[in-house]
Each structure stands twice: as C-alpha cells, then as structure tokens.
Amino acid sequence: MAISSTTRDAVATGAKLFRGFADPTRLAVVWALARGERRVADLVAEVGSSQPNVSGHLACLKACGLVSDRPEGRQVFYRISSPEVLDLLTAAERVLATHGRRVRLCPRLRRRAPTRRA
C-alpha cells in the first residue's frame, strides 16, 4: 500500500526538522538554550564557535520557529520557543542513553563531507 500525500508531506517535514538538528553546532546551541535564555556572546563561549557562525545558526532556528528572541536594551536573549522542542531533546537523551554507542559507531551514519554550493 502506497503512503498518502499527507503522510509523505509529514515525513518530508519531519526529515527537515531532523536535518535542522543534524548540524553539531546548531544542536549545541539548542542544548545550551535548553538550559535557559542566552545571548549570542554566551552561546559563542558555550559552544566554542564564532559569533557569525552562532548567529547564522540562530537565524536558521528562529526562521524554523524553534527558537525565539527577546530584545532587552541593546542585548537580545534567545530561548527555545516551545516546550515541545524541550520534549524532543529529552526524548533524544533517552534514546541515546539506550542506543548512543551503536549510533556513534554506526558506519552508515558517518559524517559526510560538506557539499559545495554554487
């Protein structure tokens, strides 16, 4: 039995969500925000990346609705936008507690070389 177009759309959207979490720096930003609001400078220090890189990842996460921001004076604080994102992270922790070693060693999930964009 073929899957419906509605199911196909849901699967494609789910794949995009997980692609959003697939970048190590972006995931590190999300994990940091799971512990509370942070400024870009705070995130740069926590994840060990550059300010432009962290800002770019925040822009991506914000565009997807996973992160929101709150200006306060000259500063901007970022946070996880909904409890469901935190639920997903908590579920991922549980899955990794059980399967993390096998995921880490899985030859089919090797990190691919970055593709060049024209």
Biopython code that builds the backbone (N, CA, C, O; Angstrom):
import numpy as np
from Bio.PDB.StructureBuilder import StructureBuilder

atoms = [
    (1, "MET", "N", (0.839, -1.170, 0.000)),
    (1, "MET", "CA", (0.000, 0.000, 0.000)),
    (1, "MET", "C", (0.893, 1.246, 0.000)),
    (1, "MET", "O", (1.812, 1.356, 0.812)),
    (2, "ALA", "N", (0.624, 2.162, -0.894)),
    (2, "ALA", "CA", (1.413, 3.390, -1.012)),
    (2, "ALA", "C", (1.035, 4.365, 0.096)),
    (2, "ALA", "O", (-0.098, 4.366, 0.576)),
    (3, "ILE", "N", (1.993, 5.191, 0.495)),
    (3, "ILE", "CA", (1.682, 6.184, 1.522)),
    (3, "ILE", "C", (0.959, 7.364, 0.877)),
    (3, "ILE", "O", (1.185, 7.694, -0.288)),
    (4, "SER", "N", (0.105, 7.976, 1.645)),
    (4, "SER", "CA", (-0.676, 9.099, 1.134)),
    (4, "SER", "C", (0.195, 10.335, 0.986)),
    (4, "SER", "O", (1.282, 10.413, 1.559)),
    (5, "SER", "N", (-0.287, 11.294, 0.217)),
    (5, "SER", "CA", (0.472, 12.539, 0.038)),
    (5, "SER", "C", (0.570, 13.295, 1.357)),
    (5, "SER", "O", (1.560, 13.984, 1.605)),
    (6, "THR", "N", (-0.449, 13.173, 2.205)),
    (6, "THR", "CA", (-0.403, 13.821, 3.519)),
    (6, "THR", "C", (0.718, 13.219, 4.358)),
    (6, "THR", "O", (1.481, 13.945, 4.995)),
    (7, "THR", "N", (0.817, 11.898, 4.357)),
    (7, "THR", "CA", (1.872, 11.219, 5.095)),
    (7, "THR", "C", (3.231, 11.564, 4.502)),
    (7, "THR", "O", (4.189, 11.796, 5.239)),
    (8, "ARG", "N", (3.320, 11.599, 3.177)),
    (8, "ARG", "CA", (4.578, 11.946, 2.503)),
    (8, "ARG", "C", (5.022, 13.352, 2.899)),
    (8, "ARG", "O", (6.206, 13.582, 3.147)),
    (9, "ASP", "N", (4.073, 14.296, 2.960)),
    (9, "ASP", "CA", (4.396, 15.661, 3.373)),
    (9, "ASP", "C", (4.866, 15.696, 4.829)),
    (9, "ASP", "O", (5.814, 16.408, 5.159)),
    (10, "ALA", "N", (4.209, 14.933, 5.694)),
    (10, "ALA", "CA", (4.601, 14.882, 7.105)),
    (10, "ALA", "C", (6.002, 14.294, 7.254)),
    (10, "ALA", "O", (6.799, 14.772, 8.061)),
    (11, "VAL", "N", (6.297, 13.265, 6.479)),
    (11, "VAL", "CA", (7.613, 12.644, 6.528)),
    (11, "VAL", "C", (8.675, 13.636, 6.042)),
    (11, "VAL", "O", (9.739, 13.749, 6.649)),
    (12, "ALA", "N", (8.391, 14.347, 4.959)),
    (12, "ALA", "CA", (9.346, 15.331, 4.428)),
    (12, "ALA", "C", (9.586, 16.455, 5.434)),
    (12, "ALA", "O", (10.721, 16.895, 5.615)),
    (13, "THR", "N", (8.529, 16.915, 6.081)),
    (13, "THR", "CA", (8.676, 17.966, 7.086)),
    (13, "THR", "C", (9.460, 17.454, 8.286)),
    (13, "THR", "O", (10.311, 18.167, 8.820)),
    (14, "GLY", "N", (9.184, 16.230, 8.714)),
    (14, "GLY", "CA", (9.942, 15.625, 9.822)),
    (14, "GLY", "C", (11.410, 15.484, 9.479)),
    (14, "GLY", "O", (12.271, 15.726, 10.324)),
    (15, "ALA", "N", (11.707, 15.094, 8.243)),
    (15, "ALA", "CA", (13.105, 14.972, 7.818)),
    (15, "ALA", "C", (13.794, 16.335, 7.863)),
    (15, "ALA", "O", (14.957, 16.430, 8.258)),
    (16, "LYS", "N", (13.084, 17.391, 7.461)),
    (16, "LYS", "CA", (13.665, 18.737, 7.532)),
    (16, "LYS", "C", (13.949, 19.131, 8.979)),
    (16, "LYS", "O", (14.980, 19.736, 9.271)),
    (17, "LEU", "N", (13.031, 18.787, 9.883)),
    (17, "LEU", "CA", (13.241, 19.081, 11.298)),
    (17, "LEU", "C", (14.522, 18.422, 11.791)),
    (17, "LEU", "O", (15.354, 19.071, 12.425)),
    (18, "PHE", "N", (14.682, 17.139, 11.502)),
    (18, "PHE", "CA", (15.864, 16.429, 11.979)),
    (18, "PHE", "C", (17.132, 16.898, 11.269)),
    (18, "PHE", "O", (18.206, 16.875, 11.870)),
    (19, "ARG", "N", (17.039, 17.321, 10.011)),
    (19, "ARG", "CA", (18.188, 17.931, 9.344)),
    (19, "ARG", "C", (18.593, 19.205, 10.070)),
    (19, "ARG", "O", (19.777, 19.525, 10.167)),
    (20, "GLY", "N", (17.602, 19.931, 10.579)),
    (20, "GLY", "CA", (17.890, 21.147, 11.338)),
    (20, "GLY", "C", (18.693, 20.868, 12.592)),
    (20, "GLY", "O", (19.509, 21.693, 13.003)),
    (21, "PHE", "N", (18.477, 19.734, 13.196)),
    (21, "PHE", "CA", (19.215, 19.350, 14.402)),
    (21, "PHE", "C", (20.499, 18.585, 14.072)),
    (21, "PHE", "O", (21.274, 18.274, 14.977)),
    (22, "ALA", "N", (20.738, 18.279, 12.802)),
    (22, "ALA", "CA", (21.863, 17.434, 12.414)),
    (22, "ALA", "C", (23.211, 18.141, 12.465)),
    (22, "ALA", "O", (24.242, 17.478, 12.573)),
    (23, "ASP", "N", (23.231, 19.457, 12.392)),
    (23, "ASP", "CA", (24.497, 20.180, 12.455)),
    (23, "ASP", "C", (24.973, 20.223, 13.902)),
    (23, "ASP", "O", (24.214, 20.645, 14.775)),
    (24, "PRO", "N", (26.207, 19.801, 14.188)),
    (24, "PRO", "CA", (26.692, 19.760, 15.575)),
    (24, "PRO", "C", (26.653, 21.117, 16.285)),
    (24, "PRO", "O", (26.287, 21.187, 17.458)),
    (25, "THR", "N", (27.021, 22.178, 15.595)),
    (25, "THR", "CA", (26.991, 23.494, 16.247)),
    (25, "THR", "C", (25.566, 23.923, 16.532)),
    (25, "THR", "O", (25.274, 24.436, 17.612)),
    (26, "ARG", "N", (24.674, 23.715, 15.569)),
    (26, "ARG", "CA", (23.271, 24.095, 15.775)),
    (26, "ARG", "C", (22.672, 23.293, 16.924)),
    (26, "ARG", "O", (21.926, 23.838, 17.738)),
    (27, "LEU", "N", (22.991, 22.013, 16.996)),
    (27, "LEU", "CA", (22.477, 21.195, 18.094)),
    (27, "LEU", "C", (23.062, 21.651, 19.427)),
    (27, "LEU", "O", (22.359, 21.669, 20.437)),
    (28, "ALA", "N", (24.335, 22.017, 19.439)),
    (28, "ALA", "CA", (24.948, 22.526, 20.671)),
    (28, "ALA", "C", (24.265, 23.814, 21.120)),
    (28, "ALA", "O", (24.082, 24.028, 22.319)),
    (29, "VAL", "N", (23.890, 24.666, 20.183)),
    (29, "VAL", "CA", (23.161, 25.893, 20.510)),
    (29, "VAL", "C", (21.813, 25.543, 21.134)),
    (29, "VAL", "O", (21.423, 26.133, 22.141)),
    (30, "VAL", "N", (21.110, 24.596, 20.547)),
    (30, "VAL", "CA", (19.801, 24.196, 21.081)),
    (30, "VAL", "C", (19.958, 23.614, 22.481)),
    (30, "VAL", "O", (19.171, 23.936, 23.371)),
    (31, "TRP", "N", (20.967, 22.757, 22.693)),
    (31, "TRP", "CA", (21.191, 22.189, 24.026)),
    (31, "TRP", "C", (21.487, 23.285, 25.038)),
    (31, "TRP", "O", (21.002, 23.237, 26.169)),
    (32, "ALA", "N", (22.279, 24.272, 24.638)),
    (32, "ALA", "CA", (22.586, 25.382, 25.550)),
    (32, "ALA", "C", (21.316, 26.153, 25.887)),
    (32, "ALA", "O", (21.099, 26.521, 27.041)),
    (33, "LEU", "N", (20.488, 26.394, 24.897)),
    (33, "LEU", "CA", (19.238, 27.132, 25.133)),
    (33, "LEU", "C", (18.244, 26.317, 25.959)),
    (33, "LEU", "O", (17.351, 26.880, 26.592)),
    (34, "ALA", "N", (18.398, 25.010, 25.952)),
    (34, "ALA", "CA", (17.522, 24.166, 26.773)),
    (34, "ALA", "C", (17.738, 24.448, 28.258)),
    (34, "ALA", "O", (16.866, 24.168, 29.080)),
    (35, "ARG", "N", (18.907, 25.005, 28.601)),
    (35, "ARG", "CA", (19.197, 25.338, 29.995)),
    (35, "ARG", "C", (18.772, 26.764, 30.344)),
    (35, "ARG", "O", (18.946, 27.202, 31.482)),
    (36, "GLY", "N", (18.220, 27.486, 29.374)),
    (36, "GLY", "CA", (17.712, 28.830, 29.645)),
    (36, "GLY", "C", (18.162, 29.835, 28.605)),
    (36, "GLY", "O", (18.953, 29.529, 27.713)),
    (37, "GLU", "N", (17.641, 31.038, 28.743)),
    (37, "GLU", "CA", (17.945, 32.112, 27.796)),
    (37, "GLU", "C", (19.441, 32.399, 27.747)),
    (37, "GLU", "O", (20.147, 32.314, 28.752)),
    (38, "ARG", "N", (19.900, 32.742, 26.551)),
    (38, "ARG", "CA", (21.302, 33.086, 26.348)),
    (38, "ARG", "C", (21.400, 34.202, 25.318)),
    (38, "ARG", "O", (20.559, 34.328, 24.428)),
    (39, "ARG", "N", (22.457, 35.017, 25.462)),
    (39, "ARG", "CA", (22.819, 35.991, 24.435)),
    (39, "ARG", "C", (23.757, 35.304, 23.453)),
    (39, "ARG", "O", (24.298, 34.240, 23.758)),
    (40, "VAL", "N", (23.956, 35.892, 22.287)),
    (40, "VAL", "CA", (24.881, 35.315, 21.318)),
    (40, "VAL", "C", (26.260, 35.152, 21.943)),
    (40, "VAL", "O", (26.897, 34.112, 21.773)),
    (41, "ALA", "N", (26.727, 36.167, 22.664)),
    (41, "ALA", "CA", (28.052, 36.082, 23.295)),
    (41, "ALA", "C", (28.142, 34.898, 24.252)),
    (41, "ALA", "O", (29.174, 34.231, 24.316)),
    (42, "ASP", "N", (27.079, 34.635, 24.991)),
    (42, "ASP", "CA", (27.055, 33.486, 25.904)),
    (42, "ASP", "C", (27.163, 32.180, 25.119)),
    (42, "ASP", "O", (27.902, 31.271, 25.498)),
    (43, "LEU", "N", (26.411, 32.103, 24.014)),
    (43, "LEU", "CA", (26.411, 30.890, 23.199)),
    (43, "LEU", "C", (27.756, 30.666, 22.529)),
    (43, "LEU", "O", (28.220, 29.530, 22.429)),
    (44, "VAL", "N", (28.385, 31.741, 22.070)),
    (44, "VAL", "CA", (29.712, 31.634, 21.460)),
    (44, "VAL", "C", (30.676, 30.989, 22.450)),
    (44, "VAL", "O", (31.430, 30.084, 22.091)),
    (45, "ALA", "N", (30.651, 31.455, 23.693)),
    (45, "ALA", "CA", (31.535, 30.905, 24.727)),
    (45, "ALA", "C", (31.185, 29.450, 25.040)),
    (45, "ALA", "O", (32.076, 28.620, 25.220)),
    (46, "GLU", "N", (29.899, 29.144, 25.105)),
    (46, "GLU", "CA", (29.481, 27.784, 25.475)),
    (46, "GLU", "C", (29.761, 26.753, 24.392)),
    (46, "GLU", "O", (30.220, 25.650, 24.688)),
    (47, "VAL", "N", (29.487, 27.104, 23.142)),
    (47, "VAL", "CA", (29.628, 26.102, 22.079)),
    (47, "VAL", "C", (30.988, 26.157, 21.393)),
    (47, "VAL", "O", (31.321, 25.279, 20.596)),
    (48, "GLY", "N", (31.779, 27.192, 21.703)),
    (48, "GLY", "CA", (33.123, 27.271, 21.146)),
    (48, "GLY", "C", (33.160, 27.525, 19.655)),
    (48, "GLY", "O", (33.987, 26.956, 18.943)),
    (49, "SER", "N", (32.281, 28.366, 19.184)),
    (49, "SER", "CA", (32.237, 28.703, 17.774)),
    (49, "SER", "C", (32.322, 30.218, 17.617)),
    (49, "SER", "O", (32.334, 30.950, 18.606)),
    (50, "SER", "N", (32.379, 30.675, 16.393)),
    (50, "SER", "CA", (32.487, 32.116, 16.150)),
    (50, "SER", "C", (31.124, 32.793, 16.251)),
    (50, "SER", "O", (30.083, 32.149, 16.117)),
    (51, "GLN", "N", (31.147, 34.088, 16.488)),
    (51, "GLN", "CA", (29.901, 34.861, 16.578)),
    (51, "GLN", "C", (29.103, 34.793, 15.272)),
    (51, "GLN", "O", (27.892, 34.582, 15.326)),
    (52, "PRO", "N", (29.733, 34.964, 14.092)),
    (52, "PRO", "CA", (28.941, 34.867, 12.861)),
    (52, "PRO", "C", (28.316, 33.480, 12.667)),
    (52, "PRO", "O", (27.189, 33.366, 12.184)),
    (53, "ASN", "N", (29.051, 32.432, 13.044)),
    (53, "ASN", "CA", (28.538, 31.076, 12.904)),
    (53, "ASN", "C", (27.336, 30.851, 13.826)),
    (53, "ASN", "O", (26.309, 30.331, 13.389)),
    (54, "VAL", "N", (27.462, 31.236, 15.087)),
    (54, "VAL", "CA", (26.364, 31.070, 16.043)),
    (54, "VAL", "C", (25.160, 31.907, 15.610)),
    (54, "VAL", "O", (24.023, 31.439, 15.668)),
    (55, "SER", "N", (25.407, 33.131, 15.182)),
    (55, "SER", "CA", (24.313, 33.997, 14.732)),
    (55, "SER", "C", (23.582, 33.388, 13.536)),
    (55, "SER", "O", (22.356, 33.456, 13.454)),
    (56, "GLY", "N", (24.330, 32.799, 12.615)),
    (56, "GLY", "CA", (23.713, 32.146, 11.464)),
    (56, "GLY", "C", (22.845, 30.970, 11.869)),
    (56, "GLY", "O", (21.754, 30.780, 11.332)),
    (57, "HIS", "N", (23.332, 30.179, 12.821)),
    (57, "HIS", "CA", (22.539, 29.041, 13.296)),
    (57, "HIS", "C", (21.285, 29.524, 14.037)),
    (57, "HIS", "O", (20.212, 28.939, 13.895)),
    (58, "LEU", "N", (21.428, 30.582, 14.819)),
    (58, "LEU", "CA", (20.252, 31.139, 15.497)),
    (58, "LEU", "C", (19.227, 31.644, 14.493)),
    (58, "LEU", "O", (18.026, 31.456, 14.687)),
    (59, "ALA", "N", (19.685, 32.282, 13.423)),
    (59, "ALA", "CA", (18.770, 32.769, 12.382)),
    (59, "ALA", "C", (18.007, 31.605, 11.757)),
    (59, "ALA", "O", (16.807, 31.710, 11.503)),
    (60, "CYS", "N", (18.695, 30.506, 11.513)),
    (60, "CYS", "CA", (18.053, 29.313, 10.957)),
    (60, "CYS", "C", (17.006, 28.767, 11.923)),
    (60, "CYS", "O", (15.869, 28.497, 11.537)),
    (61, "LEU", "N", (17.404, 28.608, 13.176)),
    (61, "LEU", "CA", (16.483, 28.066, 14.187)),
    (61, "LEU", "C", (15.284, 28.983, 14.410)),
    (61, "LEU", "O", (14.170, 28.513, 14.642)),
    (62, "LYS", "N", (15.514, 30.277, 14.341)),
    (62, "LYS", "CA", (14.425, 31.242, 14.508)),
    (62, "LYS", "C", (13.484, 31.199, 13.307)),
    (62, "LYS", "O", (12.265, 31.250, 13.475)),
    (63, "ALA", "N", (14.035, 31.106, 12.101)),
    (63, "ALA", "CA", (13.212, 31.040, 10.894)),
    (63, "ALA", "C", (12.311, 29.801, 10.897)),
    (63, "ALA", "O", (11.200, 29.825, 10.368)),
    (64, "CYS", "N", (12.806, 28.732, 11.496)),
    (64, "CYS", "CA", (12.023, 27.485, 11.589)),
    (64, "CYS", "C", (11.032, 27.513, 12.751)),
    (64, "CYS", "O", (10.204, 26.611, 12.874)),
    (65, "GLY", "N", (11.107, 28.536, 13.602)),
    (65, "GLY", "CA", (10.192, 28.630, 14.731)),
    (65, "GLY", "C", (10.621, 27.843, 15.953)),
    (65, "GLY", "O", (9.849, 27.715, 16.903)),
    (66, "LEU", "N", (11.840, 27.312, 15.951)),
    (66, "LEU", "CA", (12.297, 26.503, 17.077)),
    (66, "LEU", "C", (12.881, 27.349, 18.200)),
    (66, "LEU", "O", (12.941, 26.918, 19.351)),
    (67, "VAL", "N", (13.312, 28.565, 17.849)),
    (67, "VAL", "CA", (13.921, 29.500, 18.793)),
    (67, "VAL", "C", (13.242, 30.847, 18.628)),
    (67, "VAL", "O", (12.846, 31.220, 17.524)),
    (68, "SER", "N", (13.108, 31.567, 19.714)),
    (68, "SER", "CA", (12.591, 32.935, 19.649)),
    (68, "SER", "C", (13.562, 33.841, 20.396)),
    (68, "SER", "O", (14.437, 33.382, 21.129)),
    (69, "ASP", "N", (13.379, 35.141, 20.186)),
    (69, "ASP", "CA", (14.278, 36.078, 20.839)),
    (69, "ASP", "C", (13.501, 37.145, 21.589)),
    (69, "ASP", "O", (12.314, 37.375, 21.356)),
    (70, "ARG", "N", (14.228, 37.791, 22.507)),
    (70, "ARG", "CA", (13.640, 38.842, 23.338)),
    (70, "ARG", "C", (14.671, 39.954, 23.480)),
    (70, "ARG", "O", (15.678, 39.793, 24.168)),
    (71, "PRO", "N", (14.408, 41.106, 22.812)),
    (71, "PRO", "CA", (15.334, 42.220, 22.984)),
    (71, "PRO", "C", (15.193, 42.829, 24.376)),
    (71, "PRO", "O", (14.093, 42.948, 24.915)),
    (72, "GLU", "N", (16.326, 43.206, 24.936)),
    (72, "GLU", "CA", (16.337, 43.904, 26.227)),
    (72, "GLU", "C", (17.442, 44.961, 26.146)),
    (72, "GLU", "O", (18.628, 44.656, 26.275)),
    (73, "GLY", "N", (17.025, 46.191, 25.933)),
    (73, "GLY", "CA", (18.008, 47.252, 25.715)),
    (73, "GLY", "C", (18.777, 46.967, 24.441)),
    (73, "GLY", "O", (18.190, 46.766, 23.378)),
    (74, "ARG", "N", (20.101, 46.950, 24.557)),
    (74, "ARG", "CA", (20.950, 46.686, 23.397)),
    (74, "ARG", "C", (21.276, 45.204, 23.242)),
    (74, "ARG", "O", (22.015, 44.822, 22.335)),
    (75, "GLN", "N", (20.740, 44.386, 24.107)),
    (75, "GLN", "CA", (21.012, 42.951, 24.066)),
    (75, "GLN", "C", (19.793, 42.200, 23.545)),
    (75, "GLN", "O", (18.661, 42.677, 23.630)),
    (76, "VAL", "N", (20.055, 41.020, 23.006)),
    (76, "VAL", "CA", (18.985, 40.126, 22.561)),
    (76, "VAL", "C", (19.204, 38.782, 23.232)),
    (76, "VAL", "O", (20.297, 38.217, 23.173)),
    (77, "PHE", "N", (18.170, 38.281, 23.862)),
    (77, "PHE", "CA", (18.219, 36.984, 24.521)),
    (77, "PHE", "C", (17.442, 35.972, 23.684)),
    (77, "PHE", "O", (16.334, 36.249, 23.226)),
    (78, "TYR", "N", (18.032, 34.811, 23.494)),
    (78, "TYR", "CA", (17.402, 33.741, 22.718)),
    (78, "TYR", "C", (16.945, 32.642, 23.660)),
    (78, "TYR", "O", (17.546, 32.409, 24.709)),
    (79, "ARG", "N", (15.869, 31.971, 23.267)),
    (79, "ARG", "CA", (15.321, 30.874, 24.075)),
    (79, "ARG", "C", (14.625, 29.867, 23.161)),
    (79, "ARG", "O", (14.293, 30.171, 22.015)),
    (80, "ILE", "N", (14.414, 28.679, 23.687)),
    (80, "ILE", "CA", (13.627, 27.664, 22.990)),
    (80, "ILE", "C", (12.199, 28.195, 22.916)),
    (80, "ILE", "O", (11.681, 28.723, 23.900)),
    (81, "SER", "N", (11.566, 28.059, 21.758)),
    (81, "SER", "CA", (10.267, 28.704, 21.548)),
    (81, "SER", "C", (9.079, 27.946, 22.135)),
    (81, "SER", "O", (8.035, 28.548, 22.388)),
    (82, "SER", "N", (9.215, 26.643, 22.356)),
    (82, "SER", "CA", (8.065, 25.899, 22.882)),
    (82, "SER", "C", (8.528, 24.693, 23.680)),
    (82, "SER", "O", (9.629, 24.184, 23.469)),
    (83, "PRO", "N", (7.688, 24.241, 24.595)),
    (83, "PRO", "CA", (8.063, 23.071, 25.412)),
    (83, "PRO", "C", (8.246, 21.807, 24.578)),
    (83, "PRO", "O", (8.959, 20.894, 24.995)),
    (84, "GLU", "N", (7.616, 21.740, 23.413)),
    (84, "GLU", "CA", (7.744, 20.544, 22.575)),
    (84, "GLU", "C", (9.173, 20.343, 22.092)),
    (84, "GLU", "O", (9.619, 19.207, 21.929)),
    (85, "VAL", "N", (9.895, 21.438, 21.863)),
    (85, "VAL", "CA", (11.300, 21.319, 21.464)),
    (85, "VAL", "C", (12.096, 20.702, 22.612)),
    (85, "VAL", "O", (12.950, 19.843, 22.391)),
    (86, "LEU", "N", (11.812, 21.143, 23.834)),
    (86, "LEU", "CA", (12.478, 20.551, 25.003)),
    (86, "LEU", "C", (12.096, 19.086, 25.169)),
    (86, "LEU", "O", (12.935, 18.263, 25.536)),
    (87, "ASP", "N", (10.840, 18.756, 24.902)),
    (87, "ASP", "CA", (10.397, 17.360, 24.959)),
    (87, "ASP", "C", (11.185, 16.504, 23.968)),
    (87, "ASP", "O", (11.578, 15.381, 24.283)),
    (88, "LEU", "N", (11.410, 17.040, 22.774)),
    (88, "LEU", "CA", (12.164, 16.313, 21.753)),
    (88, "LEU", "C", (13.602, 16.071, 22.212)),
    (88, "LEU", "O", (14.141, 14.981, 22.024)),
    (89, "LEU", "N", (14.215, 17.081, 22.808)),
    (89, "LEU", "CA", (15.579, 16.922, 23.322)),
    (89, "LEU", "C", (15.638, 15.883, 24.436)),
    (89, "LEU", "O", (16.565, 15.075, 24.492)),
    (90, "THR", "N", (14.655, 15.908, 25.311)),
    (90, "THR", "CA", (14.592, 14.936, 26.408)),
    (90, "THR", "C", (14.422, 13.522, 25.856)),
    (90, "THR", "O", (15.052, 12.580, 26.337)),
    (91, "ALA", "N", (13.565, 13.381, 24.841)),
    (91, "ALA", "CA", (13.375, 12.070, 24.209)),
    (91, "ALA", "C", (14.676, 11.612, 23.544)),
    (91, "ALA", "O", (15.027, 10.435, 23.613)),
    (92, "ALA", "N", (15.386, 12.535, 22.903)),
    (92, "ALA", "CA", (16.662, 12.188, 22.268)),
    (92, "ALA", "C", (17.667, 11.701, 23.306)),
    (92, "ALA", "O", (18.404, 10.747, 23.059)),
    (93, "GLU", "N", (17.698, 12.352, 24.466)),
    (93, "GLU", "CA", (18.589, 11.904, 25.541)),
    (93, "GLU", "C", (18.274, 10.470, 25.946)),
    (93, "GLU", "O", (19.185, 9.669, 26.159)),
    (94, "ARG", "N", (16.986, 10.142, 26.051)),
    (94, "ARG", "CA", (16.589, 8.785, 26.441)),
    (94, "ARG", "C", (16.992, 7.770, 25.370)),
    (94, "ARG", "O", (17.487, 6.690, 25.692)),
    (95, "VAL", "N", (16.780, 8.114, 24.101)),
    (95, "VAL", "CA", (17.168, 7.206, 23.018)),
    (95, "VAL", "C", (18.679, 6.998, 23.025)),
    (95, "VAL", "O", (19.155, 5.872, 22.878)),
    (96, "LEU", "N", (19.434, 8.086, 23.196)),
    (96, "LEU", "CA", (20.891, 7.978, 23.199)),
    (96, "LEU", "C", (21.417, 7.227, 24.418)),
    (96, "LEU", "O", (22.457, 6.573, 24.341)),
    (97, "ALA", "N", (20.713, 7.315, 25.533)),
    (97, "ALA", "CA", (21.130, 6.555, 26.714)),
    (97, "ALA", "C", (21.075, 5.061, 26.419)),
    (97, "ALA", "O", (21.887, 4.293, 26.936)),
    (98, "THR", "N", (20.127, 4.651, 25.598)),
    (98, "THR", "CA", (19.973, 3.237, 25.251)),
    (98, "THR", "C", (20.798, 2.847, 24.025)),
    (98, "THR", "O", (21.419, 1.784, 24.005)),
    (99, "HIS", "N", (20.806, 3.705, 23.005)),
    (99, "HIS", "CA", (21.382, 3.339, 21.712)),
    (99, "HIS", "C", (22.574, 4.188, 21.284)),
    (99, "HIS", "O", (23.091, 4.007, 20.181)),
    (100, "GLY", "N", (23.015, 5.105, 22.130)),
    (100, "GLY", "CA", (24.044, 6.059, 21.740)),
    (100, "GLY", "C", (25.334, 5.440, 21.248)),
    (100, "GLY", "O", (25.911, 5.911, 20.268)),
    (101, "ARG", "N", (25.796, 4.392, 21.910)),
    (101, "ARG", "CA", (27.056, 3.769, 21.494)),
    (101, "ARG", "C", (26.930, 3.215, 20.089)),
    (101, "ARG", "O", (27.826, 3.409, 19.267)),
    (102, "ARG", "N", (25.844, 2.534, 19.802)),
    (102, "ARG", "CA", (25.653, 1.955, 18.465)),
    (102, "ARG", "C", (25.467, 3.046, 17.416)),
    (102, "ARG", "O", (25.944, 2.912, 16.289)),
    (103, "VAL", "N", (24.781, 4.118, 17.779)),
    (103, "VAL", "CA", (24.619, 5.241, 16.849)),
    (103, "VAL", "C", (25.988, 5.836, 16.538)),
    (103, "VAL", "O", (26.310, 6.097, 15.379)),
    (104, "ARG", "N", (26.784, 6.049, 17.570)),
    (104, "ARG", "CA", (28.118, 6.641, 17.404)),
    (104, "ARG", "C", (28.990, 5.772, 16.499)),
    (104, "ARG", "O", (29.758, 6.303, 15.697)),
    (105, "LEU", "N", (28.887, 4.458, 16.610)),
    (105, "LEU", "CA", (29.734, 3.543, 15.850)),
    (105, "LEU", "C", (29.135, 3.119, 14.512)),
    (105, "LEU", "O", (29.797, 2.428, 13.738)),
    (106, "CYS", "N", (27.919, 3.511, 14.229)),
    (106, "CYS", "CA", (27.221, 3.061, 13.017)),
    (106, "CYS", "C", (27.945, 3.542, 11.752)),
    (106, "CYS", "O", (28.075, 4.747, 11.536)),
    (107, "PRO", "N", (28.411, 2.619, 10.927)),
    (107, "PRO", "CA", (29.137, 3.022, 9.720)),
    (107, "PRO", "C", (28.232, 3.697, 8.686)),
    (107, "PRO", "O", (28.722, 4.428, 7.825)),
    (108, "ARG", "N", (26.953, 3.468, 8.757)),
    (108, "ARG", "CA", (26.032, 4.077, 7.795)),
    (108, "ARG", "C", (25.701, 5.525, 8.136)),
    (108, "ARG", "O", (25.160, 6.248, 7.300)),
    (109, "LEU", "N", (26.019, 5.955, 9.354)),
    (109, "LEU", "CA", (25.742, 7.326, 9.772)),
    (109, "LEU", "C", (27.015, 8.148, 9.887)),
    (109, "LEU", "O", (27.076, 9.099, 10.666)),
    (110, "ARG", "N", (28.021, 7.787, 9.120)),
    (110, "ARG", "CA", (29.260, 8.572, 9.117)),
    (110, "ARG", "C", (28.958, 9.994, 8.703)),
    (110, "ARG", "O", (28.052, 10.260, 7.913)),
    (111, "ARG", "N", (29.741, 10.900, 9.259)),
    (111, "ARG", "CA", (29.601, 12.302, 8.869)),
    (111, "ARG", "C", (30.083, 12.451, 7.437)),
    (111, "ARG", "O", (31.194, 12.043, 7.099)),
    (112, "ARG", "N", (29.244, 13.037, 6.603)),
    (112, "ARG", "CA", (29.601, 13.258, 5.212)),
    (112, "ARG", "C", (30.417, 14.524, 5.068)),
    (112, "ARG", "O", (30.299, 15.461, 5.857)),
    (113, "ALA", "N", (31.246, 14.528, 4.043)),
    (113, "ALA", "CA", (31.998, 15.747, 3.732)),
    (113, "ALA", "C", (31.007, 16.808, 3.280)),
    (113, "ALA", "O", (30.039, 16.492, 2.588)),
    (114, "PRO", "N", (31.235, 18.070, 3.664)),
    (114, "PRO", "CA", (30.327, 19.135, 3.257)),
    (114, "PRO", "C", (30.285, 19.256, 1.731)),
    (114, "PRO", "O", (31.294, 19.094, 1.045)),
    (115, "THR", "N", (29.095, 19.543, 1.234)),
    (115, "THR", "CA", (28.947, 19.725, -0.212)),
    (115, "THR", "C", (29.158, 21.203, -0.536)),
    (115, "THR", "O", (28.815, 22.080, 0.256)),
    (116, "ARG", "N", (29.714, 21.454, -1.682)),
    (116, "ARG", "CA", (29.957, 22.822, -2.118)),
    (116, "ARG", "C", (28.719, 23.349, -2.805)),
    (116, "ARG", "O", (28.118, 22.670, -3.637)),
    (117, "ARG", "N", (28.345, 24.557, -2.455)),
    (117, "ARG", "CA", (27.190, 25.192, -3.094)),
    (117, "ARG", "C", (27.685, 26.172, -4.144)),
    (117, "ARG", "O", (28.638, 26.919, -3.924)),
    (118, "ALA", "N", (27.030, 26.152, -5.263)),
    (118, "ALA", "CA", (27.427, 27.070, -6.341)),
    (118, "ALA", "C", (26.833, 28.440, -6.143)),
    (118, "ALA", "O", (27.064, 29.336, -6.955)),
]
sb = StructureBuilder()
sb.init_structure("model")
sb.init_model(0)
sb.init_chain("A")
sb.init_seg("    ")
for serial, (resi, resn, name, xyz) in enumerate(atoms, 1):
    if name == "N":
        sb.init_residue(resn, " ", resi, " ")
    sb.init_atom(name, np.array(xyz, "f"), 0.0, 1.0, " ", f" {name:<3s}", serial, name[0])
structure = sb.get_structure()
